[in-house]
């Protein structure tokens, strides 16, 4: 390879040469203030951020510069007519300072490039804690469910303070819309006072259980959430309201009876405000087609809910059904954080973390009393869990030519019939079970 002739090519620093490969040479004579003719390579240092640096000096002037090598290469060899401020590495390897690997960028171009290559992936940060359906109530049976609700608020608020991120609650903070007993009111006052001493915010919409009258679109419901939000500063009600935090816009829509007018309202929500990087999140409280509940029930259709309109949001967080589940790319049913009903037994309940890239992670809460079905009273333990004694079903062996007795469930009946017919089709089995159940109700 022909040896290129070296010249001083670093601005303001005579006696130094930067090569196209990213090596810095000096013709300063060691220990003296004079320049020689021979260029010697300088030692480069790798900084903790991965970039390489050298130290340039003019001793007589006491002038010193710790220079990034990629900058020196770009300044010497790459024209920058638009005065772009940043030198980027095309292959993202900060040690590869060859001129062919470098490029001038604007800040925006640099971020775009980083995003394209998912370099910011590691910078994904938790932005919100999301919970729903807390159902604060003085339950007649198993009253410790109320303690669970406050224990969870205490736990979630501590996390909110630690992570320095707010909490979103998707409706049904309270269970009984028509009235709250004096005892419960006092307990709520007491617990909310404690929560108010912490530096955190819980943004909530109103669910069907929070309001005691018919909820219409655009009429701020008079709910327990809005009432307590007037008294306690940690609690904010965002019914028909918009919350703006950083690049996130949160649109709060409370429960609407039969979703009347909901689609029209959602259509009007402006999701073009903010910069192009802004993210629009919708908080809703409704049934959702395809969602399954903890009791196995599956919602087949929902009145007046146009799913296409939901697509304009970057993320939809929905309350109402108590089983936490992902319903689509951008659609989440948040679920309740602790067991409230017998049918919740065995289900995984908890809260979600919403990250800066809009991904959601579910976290199970296991440390709360559970509903447990037992077949005999002797199995009941004094451990704080909620036990239900289930009557045993008869399990006598059956003949092919069996008698139909009342003890048989419709499903068993249907299954026997199908077995006799040699038919293994599940759909027909379910249909037959359904018909048998219906026909009994009609009788
Ligand atoms: Mn609800």
Boltz pocket constraint, residues with backbone or C-beta under 6 A from the ligand:
constraints:
  - pocket:
      binder: B
      contacts: [[A, 171], [A, 172], [A, 207], [A, 208], [A, 209], [A, 285], [A, 319], [A, 320], [A, 321]]
      max_distance: 6.0
